[in-house]
């Protein structure tokens, strides 16, 4: 956004302070203008399923993102004066990321959902890795927040320590994770249909994290070997869905032998959560998605070719060996890990880890958030 437009938007915020509040309006935003996704999506869906009478508005950065919205959810351009008007007149804001250029008025409420279980250190615990002005903006955002979500005793403790926030933290669970505890078979079919796969095809999702230097060398998993190992261990036919960060899509050209059947490029699939729900196994490296995925009782494996380098660059809240999902640091090692995979030992380790952290997911987080919003709309 150019300086002139920024000044224009700032002026709109000043003028907006005089606008009346629509006590029936809720404005959602996910990842700075992404489409229908993450915790805000799950909450919005809960409101729609409950036949809420609220006016539901979604901030979108472009028409492609707006096209992901279901009927009845109103799109609004993210970088526009209209966004200011929608936010300034809404009764409730729902967001999963920090926002700095907002001014909340008396009679408005802000539900901050955050966007994942923290493996890598965040906020105050990672200031040295953040922009110089981050702290100022985060403090402002926290001052506006009325409710911050948590899914566990561990997350509550972490947020309280490092979020510059002394307000209410509700251990409702993570709305986006409800789908793992109350699965919908239609999602399995939807994902398989998107890639013209048989409905009984088993799926493994390989979803490594983004590297700041855009390197793709650590992603070199042998996908053909992986599918064959899964078939030997678990039976059935398997396809490998490969989900890379969009920022490295071009850099990874030629890295995998995509054939649209056994090895599939799923990088541009619009909803990561749907891919996770439809998959029978997840393979990642340092992504917090592992903690979400395993809630559904399915196996998760870590593949970390650059473990030493990554650990030297990023600080984790847990020792990598402490995390309950088995890992390999080479293709030969992951082949052996999968072919010797012990389901019983895996389940025991996962359950003990979740119990120690006081994980409180029960599949009803979205409903609790939706009810909180409805209470504010009536107040």
Secondary structure, DSSP 8 states (H G I E B T S, - for coil): --HHHHHHHHHHHHHHTTS--EEEEEEEEBTTTBSS-HHHHHHHHHHHHTT--SEEEEEESSHHHHTTS-TTEEEEESSSHHHHHHHHHEEEEEESS---S----TT-EEEE--SS--SB--GGGGGGGS-TTHHHHHHHHHHH-SEEE-SBHHHHHHHHHHSS--SEEE----GGGHHHHS--HHHHHHHHHHTT--TT-EEEEE-----TT---GGG---HHHHHHHHHHHH-S-EEEEE---GGGTTTTTTSS---SSSEEE-TT-S-HHHHHHH-SEEEESS-THHHHHGGGT-EEEEE-TTHHHHHHH--BSS-TTTSSS-EESSHHHHHHHHHT--HHHHHHHHHHHHHHTTB---S-HHHHHHHHHHHHHH-
